[in-house]
Each structure stands twice: as C-alpha cells, then as structure tokens.
Amino acid sequence: MDPLKNVLINDILNARCADPFGCLGLQKSKTSSGFTLTVWRPTATAITVISLTDDTVLGKMDCLHKDGLFELSFPKAKAPFYYRINVTYGDNTYTIVDPYQFSDATFHDPEHHQANLYKSQGAIHRGAYINKQLTINGTRFAVYAPAARSVSVVGDFNAWDGRLHPMSSNGDGIWRLFIPDVNHGARYKFEIRANNGDILPHRSDPFAQRIEQYPSFASVVCFDEKHQWQDEQWTQRPLVDIYETPMSIYELHLGSWRRKEDNQPLTYLELKTELVPYLQEMGYTHVELLPISEYPFDGSWGYQPVGLYAVTSRYGTPEEFKELVDALHQANIGVIMDWVPAHFPADSHGLANFDGSKQYEYPDPKKGWHPEWNSLIYDFGKDHVVNYLISNAVFWLEEFHIDGLRVDAVASMLYLDYSREEGEWIPNQDGGNHNYEAIAFLRRLNETVYLNHPRCFTVAEESTAFPGVSKPTYMDGLGFGFKWNMGWMNDSLEYIKKDPVHRKYHQGELTFSMVYAFDEQFVLPISHDEVVHGKGSMIEKMPGDPWQKFANLRVFSAYMYFHPGKKLNFMGNEFAQGQEWSHQRSLDWHLLDIDYHQGQHRLTQDLNHLYKNEQALHLDHSGHGFEWISYDDSANSILVFVRKAKEYTAHGIAITNFTPVPQANYRIGVPEPGRYQVIFNSDDGRYSGSDYLLSQGCQKNHIYQTEAIASHDKANSIEIKVPPLSGVFLKWLGE
C-alpha cells in the first residue's frame, strides 16, 4: 500500500483524518491500471458495490481491516464512476450513496449557498444547505475551523459517530463534505479534534438556520422553499424620508406577551393571529422583537445568542416566523429585531474556543472577556469574524424581510475600558480607550445596510456621548440611522418619580434634553430594561394615590409623544402593567377590566393615532420642528412648546402640567394668530381623568381664539385652562 495512503488509513481508523478524499472513494491506482475503491464503515461485516444509475452489481468488497475498512479494485476502469454500496451489519443490509465519490461537491459551493446571497460582504462560504449533485439529494456541510486537527459531521444519520463522516479541507481553513440523502430536518453537529489531539464538545453550526433547545442544541438542516412572500406592497413601497415620518415602536418579548392556560408561550402562527390585529388597533407603526436569534438560556431574553443565523425554535419554525413577518408587513407594520454583535456566551456548543483556538473572540481576556455579562467579545480585527457578523445582518434583512436592526450594547463595543477597572483593559495603539476595530466594523455594517437596503435602518443602543453615532460615515459618524436617547430616558424617569411638590426644583431634568435633542437622530426609549430587576413597572414608579399614579403616567406618556424623537414603549406599558416584567409569565391582561388600566390603554391608542395623523409631530430630526414657549415656569411645573411641520403651516402647541393643581387662567404666547383647537387632553374622562376641562365647558375640540395680548415674546396669546397632571395638545386651525 502507498505509504501516504497508509498514514491516511491509520488516521481514518483512529478518527483523526484530515484528508479523507486522499484515501477513501475511488483512487487512481499507482501500481497498475484502473482504480481502487476504499470504503470505511465501522462494524460492517460485508459491502457490495452497485452502479448508481442501475442495479448492476459491480463487485463484493474485500475486508482490509477488521474495524470496517473495505477495498475493491477495478483494473479495467478507464475513468471514475458513480456508485452505491450495500452495507451489511450482521443480519441487516442498508443501501447508501458513498459521500467520498463527490469531491467536486466538497470543493465547490452550490449556487444557492447562503454566503453567495451576500457576495458584497465577502463572506466565507460555509454552512449547511440542501442541494443537488447528479440528481442525488443531500446536504453540503462546511465549517471554518483553521486550527483543527480534523473535523467530522455527526448526526442522527450516522448515530453521532465521529468516525463515519470525516470532512476535508483544502488549506483555507474551511472543512467541507457533501453527504447524500441527508435532507431537510436532519439533526447534526460538528465533532472537532483540536490541534493537540483533544476531541472538543460537539459544536453547533455557526451558520445553522435552526438549532434545537436544551439538552441537544443540535443544528438542523433547514432549507425553506415553502413560504411565498405576499408583502410586495410593503417591501416595494416608495422611499420616504424616515426622519420626517412617525415611528411608534412596540417593544415585544415574544414568549411573554400572552401565554396559554398552561403557561406555554404563543407560537409564531398564534402570534400572527393575535398580535397583528392588536398592533393595528393600537396604532403602532413598528414592532421591535427582543432577540430572536437562537439562545440557550431563557433568562438571557436572547441577549446571549448561540446561533445568529437561527430563528429561535421556542415558538416554531423559520417558515412560520416568515409568516408572522409577512402578516405584519401586510398590516403596514415594520419589523425591527434586536441584534447582538457585541458578545456571545461561552456555552460549550457555541463559538467559544471553537476549534481549540480563539477563532471568534479576542485571545486576551482583557479585551475578549466581558466582565459585566460573563461573556466573550468578538474579535473585530479578524476578517472572518467581521464577515460572519455583517453577512448575518444582511441575512435577516434579505431572508426574513426584517426592516430594522437595533444593535445591542454599542457602548460596550466602542470602549476598551467599558465596565473595566484600571489595569483590566488594553489601550489602543494611541493609548486611548476607543476600540478602533469595533468602530470600523460598525461603520462597515451601516454602510452595507444603507447601500444595499435603502428602506431598512439601524438603531444604536448607545448610552455615552460618543460623537456622531447617527451621522453618516462620510461625515466621520458611525452611520447608524438612529440612536436611543438614554439621557432623555434617565432624566425624565428620575423627574416623574418625584413627588409633584418637589418637581419645581427639578424642572431642568425635563428641559435639558432639548439642549441636545437634534445632535443625533433619536429614539425615545422606555424599554424592557426600565421594568425589570427590581425597578418596578411604570405605574409603580409613579408617586401619589391611585388616581395620581395613573394621572402621572398619563402626563408622562403625553410628554413622550409630544417631545421630538421616535417613540419606543415596552409591552405592557400601554395599559399600565401592574407588576414588573418577567419572561416567565404573561402580561397582566386581566387589568384591562379595571377602569384606570383601560383608560391608559385608550390613551396610548389615541396618542399613537394623534402622532401618526398630526404632521406637526413628525419633524423629529431638526430644530425647525420645535420651539419653546415656556420652559421656566418651575413654580407650576408646566412646560409649553410648539411642534411644527416641515412647511410650518401645520403646527400645534403642547402643554404639560406635572402638578395636581389645575390652572384656570393660564396665558401663553402663540406663534400665529387665529384659532387653536384642543385635540388631545390626557385628563379626559375617557382615560379615567378628572374631566377638568369638561367641567369648565372646555372639553376636547374646544377652540381658543387668540388675542392681541403680548406674552412669552409673542404678539398674540391665548388664555387656556390647564387640567391637573395633564398633557394637552392644541392644533392651529388658521385665522
């Protein structure tokens, strides 16, 4: 036997072969004419070779080694041929197609392989997809593991035996193998032998589109040709300036929005039935899903993902998730998903120490370990990591028609010393704390999204003063479309928690946000993070007796919708969820039987529709859409400001009173003479308010006529009646 082949055969017998095509399948004979066929089937007792195209028996193989190595010579064969084998194990015989006759399938990517969908990203071609070779159905497996000694595919189809299907690499670090008759739904993982000879825990496929839950965490071959998208009217809608259109976002955790009687979460298809009409009725423009990439631990809510390409199987299949997205689009509701490229957990089936080396994470824990979340940080300096992440972002936009990516934990990516003490981090080349590699990654990500998908957008969860987060990259920005306004959130929540008697000393906490309101393209977030970990629900944050608590929440809600910036509210806030959120139970929908909660629900619905219908509230990104009338009436804790449409002909006046004291005769200057109509009042009895204006004969739709009396540096003014703890919006009707 050829010495080299002898070495390879020895590696095969010991499950450490790195070049199975060098010794298995048909090999050109080096000592005589023809070909020699070598087959490895552990514990087989006999093997017969049959033509692939008919039932011609080509010969019975000789046992070369008792462990299951067989050989048969074809001295008259002029060229390679394709074959099947009948493999006998004791009394049972099975027919299989030997994968080691398809070397071309191993070293050439099929046309519809996932990475080819994103050629602009230069992604490494790997993953598992059903494809066809010579009318033989099967799956082409591939995985990037450049430091591995050997790699095998294991799964249900080979009894999870790493000896049966060793993969091959051509030196580029990618291990490949086409296995016939392994089709949609097959469960598999990769068995990787590290360079030191150790067999690592079985790894899930980093590109798998489906991964099972605990305890298997098995990847599942998944190729969807079933769903026929019907959202063309949405995906091909005219391009508009997203900064001048309303965006009211409902942040949603799929598993705890509503639950069944047995406390099981709704499936994607059940959510399609129940969630879509609810969002339509409530007037939301977008829904934002907490991470739906697969994750092993329920308590992480998806923010510790293992399987960025896999839709979580907790609620159904990828095809069923597509049905949900399709239905949302047909209802004119955009879909945003939380996306987590900052870090990943150290679960043994994931990316950590993937091939026995630090392929995905920074090697030095001072840069590669996240102390706050006990997770690993992607090495943004490696091309294959950057390609992996950016291809994933594009994958969600193209394969699942996702409209927006809210990028989690951006601040932790930007700063090398994030959540670290002195001496626990490595400065950059200039001695500073900015992670240049992460910054370059984020810029490339945003350029890729906006250049290729102009209807889509990105949002940064970024809590620092890093400059230009939502500025284009050509202006030296990071290129995000939006940034969460964490300053507004923190200041306004701190203010609203205070007893109204003390608020006059803290007026600046509300007004300061307008100093920087147009420095970035902001989203105003009241997210899941504000109603967990002992922070209490929104209604629990409010001071006072029950009436005052709900009145405070109503005026806060109105203030949020009046304030420049897109709106985001976590589920349950719309009806004043009672207890703080838990991912293990449903929202308290029974509270809608109580007037106060029902009133908050109606108020949220009306604010959404007010926001969508009033052009004066749409211009969020420019100071041209905002003008103070009164910001310094701290004695009464009242704010008055103008919101203006782009053409200015449409404008309105927002008044918020953060005390329980009504103001019967409150004069404010106005931009234009004419008539101003009350079109929203959070104190309305419809919302369980006091109906103060109604008792004064000034209910909703009441019209105030301006007077030529100067006030607030304006030539004209109106004298209005301001209800207690209320937000009121007046619309200018003209002269």
Residue pairs with C-beta under 8 A, 6 or more apart in sequence:
1 9
2 30
4 22
5 22
5 23
5 27
8 17
8 19
8 20
8 22
8 23
9 23
9 38
9 64
9 65
9 69
11 17
11 18
11 19
11 150
12 20
12 23
12 24
12 40
12 69
12 163
12 166
13 65
13 67
13 69
15 150
15 152
15 162
15 163
15 166
15 193
16 149
16 150
16 193
16 197
17 23
17 150
17 166
18 149
18 150
18 166
18 168
18 169
19 168
20 40
20 100
20 166
20 167
20 168
20 177
21 100
21 103
21 106
21 168
23 38
24 38
24 39
24 40
24 98
24 100
25 37
25 38
25 98
25 100
25 101
25 103
26 35
26 36
26 37
26 74
26 77
26 80
26 81
26 101
27 35
27 36
27 37
27 38
28 35
29 35
29 36
29 73
29 75
32 75
33 75
33 76
34 73
34 74
34 75
34 76
34 77
35 73
35 74
35 77
35 80
36 71
36 72
36 73
36 74
37 49
37 61
37 71
37 72
37 73
37 74
37 83
38 64
38 69
38 70
38 71
39 47
39 61
39 69
39 70
39 71
39 85
39 98
39 100
40 68
40 69
40 70
40 163
40 164
41 47
41 68
41 70
41 85
41 87
41 164
42 67
42 68
42 161
42 163
42 164
43 67
43 68
43 89
44 68
44 70
44 87
44 88
44 89
45 88
45 89
45 90
46 60
46 61
46 63
46 87
46 88
47 60
47 61
47 70
47 85
47 86
47 87
47 88
48 57
48 59
48 60
48 61
48 85
48 86
48 88
49 57
49 58
49 59
49 60
49 61
49 72
49 83
49 84
49 85
50 56
50 57
50 58
50 83
50 84
50 85
50 86
50 95
51 58
51 81
51 82
51 83
51 84
52 81
52 82
52 83
52 84
52 97
52 134
52 136
53 82
58 72
58 74
58 83
59 72
59 74
60 72
61 70
61 71
61 72
61 85
62 70
62 71
62 72
63 69
63 70
64 70
64 71
80 101
82 101
82 134
83 98
83 101
84 95
84 96
84 97
84 98
85 95
85 96
85 97
85 98
86 93
86 94
86 95
87 93
87 94
87 95
87 96
96 180
96 181
97 136
97 138
97 180
97 181
98 180
99 138
99 165
99 177
99 178
99 179
99 180
102 133
102 134
102 136
102 178
102 180
103 168
104 133
105 131
105 133
105 138
105 140
105 178
106 140
106 168
106 176
106 177
106 178
107 168
107 170
107 176
109 115
109 116
109 125
109 140
110 129
110 131
110 140
112 129
112 131
113 125
113 127
113 129
113 131
113 140
114 127
114 129
114 207
114 309
114 395
115 121
115 123
115 124
115 125
115 126
115 127
115 391
116 125
117 394
117 395
117 398
117 399
118 390
118 391
118 394
118 395
118 398
120 448
120 452
121 387
121 390
121 391
121 394
121 448
122 383
122 387
123 387
123 388
123 390
123 391
124 144
124 174
124 384
124 387
124 388
125 142
125 174
126 142
126 143
126 144
126 174
126 176
126 206
126 207
127 142
127 205
127 207
127 208
127 309
128 139
128 140
128 141
128 142
128 188
128 205
128 207
128 208
128 219
128 221
129 139
129 140
129 221
129 223
130 137
130 138
130 139
130 183
130 184
130 221
130 223
131 138
131 139
131 140
131 178
132 138
133 178
133 180
136 180
136 181
137 180
137 181
137 183
138 178
138 179
138 180
138 181
138 182
138 183
139 178
139 179
139 182
139 183
139 186
139 221
140 176
140 177
140 178
141 153
141 167
141 176
141 177
141 178
141 179
141 188
141 190
141 205
142 167
142 174
142 175
142 176
142 177
143 151
143 167
143 174
143 175
143 190
143 203
143 205
143 206
144 173
144 174
144 175
144 206
144 359
144 384
145 151
145 173
145 175
145 190
145 192
145 354
145 355
145 359
146 172
146 173
146 355
146 357
146 359
147 194
147 195
147 355
147 356
147 357
147 359
148 175
148 192
148 193
148 194
148 195
148 355
148 356
149 193
149 194
149 195
149 196
149 197
149 356
150 166
150 167
150 192
150 193
151 166
151 167
151 169
151 175
151 190
151 191
151 192
151 193
151 355
152 162
152 163
152 164
152 165
152 166
152 167
152 190
152 191
153 165
153 167
153 177
153 179
153 188
153 189
153 190
153 191
154 160
154 161
154 162
154 164
154 165
154 188
154 189
154 190
154 191
154 202
155 182
155 186
155 187
155 188
155 189
155 218
156 186
156 187
156 188
157 179
157 181
157 182
157 186
157 188
158 164
158 165
160 189
160 202
162 191
162 199
165 177
165 179
166 177
167 175
167 176
167 177
168 175
168 176
168 177
169 175
169 176
175 190
182 188
182 221
183 221
184 221
184 222
184 223
185 220
185 221
185 222
186 220
186 221
187 212
187 216
187 218
187 219
187 220
187 221
188 205
188 218
188 219
188 220
188 221
189 202
189 203
189 204
189 205
189 217
189 218
189 219
189 349
190 202
190 203
190 204
190 205
191 199
191 200
191 202
192 199
192 200
192 203
192 354
192 355
192 356
193 199
193 200
194 200
194 355
194 356
194 357
195 356
195 357
196 356
198 356
200 353
200 355
200 356
201 348
201 349
202 349
203 349
203 350
203 354
204 211
204 217
204 218
204 219
204 306
204 307
204 349
204 350
205 211
205 219
206 307
206 308
206 309
206 351
206 354
206 388
207 309
208 219
208 220
208 222
208 307
208 309
208 310
209 220
209 222
209 223
209 224
209 309
209 310
209 311
209 318
210 219
210 220
210 222
210 294
210 310
210 311
210 313
210 317
210 318
211 217
211 218
211 219
211 220
211 294
211 306
211 307
211 310
211 313
212 218
212 219
212 220
212 313
213 296
213 313
213 314
214 296
217 296
217 306
217 347
217 349
219 307
219 310
220 313
222 318
224 318
224 319
224 322
226 319
227 319
227 322
227 323
227 326
229 235
229 322
229 326
229 401
230 326
230 330
231 325
231 326
231 329
231 330
231 401
233 330
234 329
234 330
234 332
235 329
235 401
235 455
237 455
239 454
239 455
242 457
242 481
243 521
243 620
243 621
243 622
244 618
244 619
244 620
244 621
244 646
245 618
246 285
246 566
246 611
246 612
246 617
246 618
247 285
247 286
247 523
247 566
247 567
248 283
248 284
248 285
248 286
248 566
248 567
248 569
248 608
248 611
248 612
249 284
249 285
249 286
249 287
249 288
249 336
249 523
249 566
249 567
249 568
249 569
250 279
250 282
250 284
250 286
250 287
250 288
250 569
250 571
250 574
251 287
251 288
251 290
251 525
251 527
251 528
251 568
251 569
251 570
251 571
252 275
252 287
252 288
252 289
252 290
252 571
253 290
253 301
253 528
253 571
253 581
253 583
254 265
254 266
254 268
254 271
254 289
254 290
254 292
254 314
254 315
255 265
255 298
255 314
255 315
255 583
256 265
256 581
256 582
256 583
256 584
256 585
256 586
256 587
257 266
257 271
257 275
257 571
257 586
257 587
258 266
258 274
258 586
258 587
258 589
259 265
259 266
259 585
259 586
260 266
263 585
263 586
265 314
265 315
266 274
266 275
266 315
267 315
267 316
267 320
268 315
268 316
268 317
268 320
268 321
268 323
268 324
269 316
269 320
269 323
269 324
271 315
271 324
272 323
272 324
272 327
275 287
275 324
275 328
276 324
276 327
276 328
276 331
276 333
277 331
279 287
279 328
279 331
279 333
280 331
280 333
281 605
282 574
282 604
282 605
282 608
283 605
283 608
283 609
283 611
283 612
284 333
284 608
285 332
285 333
285 334
285 608
285 612
286 333
286 334
286 335
286 336
286 403
286 404
287 328
287 333
287 334
287 335
287 336
288 336
288 337
288 338
288 404
288 406
288 568
289 335
289 336
289 337
289 338
290 301
290 302
290 303
290 338
290 528
291 301
291 302
291 303
291 305
291 337
291 338
291 339
291 340
291 408
292 302
292 311
292 312
292 321
292 337
293 302
293 305
293 307
293 308
293 309
293 310
293 311
293 312
293 339
293 340
294 305
294 306
294 307
294 310
294 311
294 312
294 313
295 302
295 303
295 304
295 305
295 306
295 307
295 312
295 345
296 304
296 306
296 345
296 347
296 349
296 350
297 304
297 345
298 583
298 584
299 583
300 345
301 528
301 583
302 312
302 338
302 340
303 338
303 340
303 373
303 408
303 409
304 340
304 343
304 344
304 345
304 373
304 375
305 340
305 344
305 345
306 344
306 345
306 347
306 349
306 350
306 351
307 350
308 340
308 388
308 389
308 392
309 392
309 395
310 318
311 317
311 318
311 321
311 400
315 321
318 400
321 400
322 400
322 401
325 335
325 400
325 401
325 402
326 401
328 334
328 335
329 335
329 401
334 403
334 404
335 401
335 402
335 403
335 404
336 402
336 403
336 404
336 405
336 406
336 459
337 396
337 402
337 404
337 405
337 406
338 406
338 408
339 392
339 393
339 396
339 405
339 406
339 407
339 408
340 408
340 409
341 378
341 389
341 392
341 393
341 407
341 408
341 413
341 441
341 445
342 370
342 377
342 378
342 407
342 408
342 409
342 410
342 412
342 413
343 370
343 373
343 375
343 376
343 377
343 378
343 409
343 412
344 350
344 351
344 352
344 360
344 361
344 375
344 376
344 378
345 352
345 374
345 375
345 376
346 352
346 374
346 375
346 376
351 359
351 360
351 361
351 376
352 360
352 361
352 376
353 361
354 360
358 368
358 379
359 382
359 384
359 385
360 376
360 378
360 379
360 382
360 385
360 388
361 368
361 369
361 376
361 377
361 378
361 379
362 368
362 377
362 378
362 379
362 381
363 379
364 426
366 420
366 424
366 425
366 426
367 377
367 416
367 425
367 426
368 376
368 377
368 379
369 375
369 376
369 377
370 376
370 377
370 412
370 419
371 419
371 420
371 424
372 412
372 418
372 419
377 412
378 385
378 389
379 385
379 437
380 386
380 413
380 435
380 437
380 438
380 440
380 441
381 437
386 441
386 444
389 441
389 445
390 441
390 444
390 445
390 448
393 405
393 445
393 448
393 449
394 448
394 449
394 452
394 453
396 402
396 405
397 403
397 405
397 449
397 453
397 456
398 453
402 456
403 455
403 456
403 457
404 456
404 457
404 458
404 459
404 481
405 449
405 456
405 457
405 458
405 459
406 458
406 459
406 460
406 461
407 442
407 445
407 458
407 459
407 460
407 461
407 480
408 461
409 461
410 442
410 460
410 461
410 462
410 469
410 478
410 480
411 418
411 461
411 462
411 463
411 464
411 466
412 418
412 419
413 435
413 438
413 441
413 442
414 434
414 435
414 438
414 439
414 442
414 462
414 464
414 466
415 433
415 434
415 435
415 464
416 425
416 426
416 427
416 428
416 433
416 434
416 435
417 424
417 425
417 433
425 433
427 433
428 434
428 435
428 436
429 436
439 478
442 478
442 479
442 480
443 473
443 478
443 479
445 458
445 479
446 458
446 473
446 478
446 479
446 480
446 481
447 473
447 479
449 456
449 457
449 458
450 456
450 457
450 458
450 479
450 481
457 481
457 482
458 479
458 480
458 481
458 482
459 480
459 481
459 482
459 483
459 484
459 523
460 469
460 470
460 478
460 480
460 482
460 483
460 484
461 484
462 469
462 480
462 483
462 484
462 486
463 484
463 486
466 478
467 477
468 475
468 476
468 477
468 478
469 477
469 478
469 480
469 483
469 520
470 477
470 478
470 480
470 481
470 482
470 483
470 520
470 521
470 522
471 477
471 478
471 479
471 520
472 479
473 479
480 521
481 521
482 520
482 521
482 522
482 523
482 566
483 520
483 521
483 522
483 523
484 522
484 523
484 525
484 527
484 568
485 513
485 517
485 520
485 522
485 523
485 524
485 525
485 565
486 525
487 512
487 513
487 516
488 513
488 517
488 522
488 524
488 563
488 565
489 524
489 525
489 526
489 527
489 530
491 509
491 510
491 512
491 513
492 509
492 510
492 513
492 556
492 559
492 560
493 526
493 530
493 541
494 506
494 509
495 503
495 506
495 509
495 510
495 658
496 541
496 542
496 552
496 556
496 658
497 541
497 542
497 543
498 506
498 543
499 543
499 544
500 543
500 544
500 548
500 552
500 637
500 658
500 659
500 660
500 725
501 659
503 637
503 658
503 659
504 634
504 635
504 636
504 637
505 634
507 631
507 632
507 633
507 634
507 637
510 559
510 639
510 658
511 631
511 639
513 563
514 564
514 626
514 628
514 631
517 563
517 564
517 565
517 623
517 626
518 564
518 621
518 622
518 623
521 620
521 621
522 564
522 565
522 566
522 620
523 565
523 566
523 567
523 568
524 560
524 563
524 565
524 566
524 567
524 568
525 568
526 538
526 560
526 568
526 569
526 570
526 573
527 568
527 570
528 570
528 581
530 538
530 570
531 537
531 538
531 570
531 572
531 573
531 577
531 580
531 581
532 580
532 581
532 582
534 580
535 541
535 580
536 580
537 572
537 576
537 577
537 578
537 579
537 580
537 581
538 553
538 556
538 573
538 576
538 577
539 549
539 550
539 553
539 576
539 577
539 578
539 600
540 578
540 579
540 580
542 548
542 549
542 550
542 552
542 553
542 556
543 549
543 552
544 551
544 552
544 660
546 596
547 596
547 688
547 690
548 660
548 725
550 576
550 596
550 599
550 600
550 688
551 660
551 682
551 683
551 689
551 690
551 724
551 725
551 726
552 658
552 725
553 576
553 600
554 599
554 600
554 603
554 682
554 683
554 687
554 689
554 725
554 726
554 727
555 656
555 657
555 658
555 682
555 725
555 726
555 727
557 600
557 603
557 604
557 607
557 682
557 727
558 603
558 607
558 654
558 656
558 680
558 682
558 726
558 727
558 728
558 729
559 639
559 654
559 656
559 727
560 567
560 569
561 567
561 607
561 610
561 611
561 617
562 617
562 641
562 643
562 654
562 656
562 727
562 729
564 619
564 620
564 621
564 625
564 626
564 643
565 620
566 620
567 611
569 604
570 581
571 577
571 581
571 587
572 581
572 587
572 588
573 604
574 600
574 601
574 604
574 605
575 589
575 591
575 592
575 597
575 598
575 600
575 601
575 604
576 591
576 596
576 597
576 600
577 587
577 588
577 591
578 588
578 591
578 597
579 588
581 587
591 597
592 598
592 601
595 688
596 688
598 688
599 686
599 687
599 688
599 689
600 687
600 688
602 686
602 687
603 682
603 687
606 680
606 687
607 680
610 617
610 679
610 680
610 729
611 617
614 650
614 652
614 679
614 729
614 731
615 645
615 646
615 650
616 625
616 643
616 644
616 645
616 650
616 651
616 652
616 731
617 643
617 652
618 625
618 645
618 646
619 625
619 626
619 643
619 644
619 645
619 646
624 644
624 646
624 648
625 643
625 644
625 645
625 646
626 641
626 642
626 643
626 644
627 641
627 642
627 644
627 671
628 640
628 641
628 642
629 640
629 641
629 642
629 653
629 668
629 669
629 670
629 712
629 714
630 638
630 639
630 640
630 641
630 668
630 712
631 639
631 640
631 641
633 639
633 640
636 657
636 659
636 661
636 663
637 657
637 658
637 659
638 655
638 656
638 657
638 658
638 659
638 663
638 666
638 722
639 654
639 655
639 656
639 658
640 653
640 654
640 655
640 668
640 712
641 653
641 654
642 651
642 652
642 653
642 654
642 671
643 651
643 652
643 653
643 654
644 650
644 651
644 671
645 651
650 732
651 671
651 672
651 732
652 679
652 729
652 730
652 731
652 732
653 668
653 670
653 676
653 729
653 730
653 732
654 727
654 728
654 729
655 666
655 668
655 720
655 722
655 726
655 727
655 728
655 729
655 730
656 726
656 727
656 728
657 663
657 722
657 723
657 724
657 725
657 726
657 727
658 725
659 724
659 725
660 724
660 725
661 724
662 692
662 721
662 722
662 723
662 724
663 720
663 721
663 722
664 696
664 721
665 719
665 721
666 719
666 720
666 721
666 722
667 709
667 711
667 717
667 718
667 719
667 720
668 711
668 712
668 717
668 718
668 720
669 710
669 711
669 712
669 713
669 714
669 715
669 716
669 717
670 676
670 706
670 714
670 716
670 717
670 718
670 732
671 714
671 732
672 706
672 716
672 732
672 735
673 706
673 708
673 715
673 716
673 735
674 705
674 706
674 732
674 733
674 734
674 735
675 703
675 704
675 705
675 706
675 732
675 733
675 734
675 735
676 703
676 704
676 706
676 718
676 730
676 731
676 732
676 733
677 701
677 702
677 703
677 704
677 730
677 731
677 733
678 693
678 698
678 699
678 700
678 701
678 702
678 703
678 704
678 728
678 729
678 730
679 700
679 701
679 729
679 730
679 731
680 700
680 727
680 728
680 729
681 689
681 693
681 699
681 700
681 723
681 726
681 727
681 728
681 729
682 689
682 723
682 726
682 727
682 728
683 689
683 690
683 691
683 692
683 693
683 723
683 724
683 725
683 726
683 728
684 691
684 693
684 694
684 699
684 700
685 691
685 694
689 723
689 726
690 723
690 724
691 699
692 721
692 723
692 724
692 726
693 699
693 700
693 702
693 721
693 723
696 721
698 721
703 733
704 718
704 719
704 720
704 730
705 718
706 716
706 717
706 718
707 716
707 717
707 718
707 719
708 715
708 716
709 716
709 717
710 716
710 717
711 717
720 728
720 730
722 728
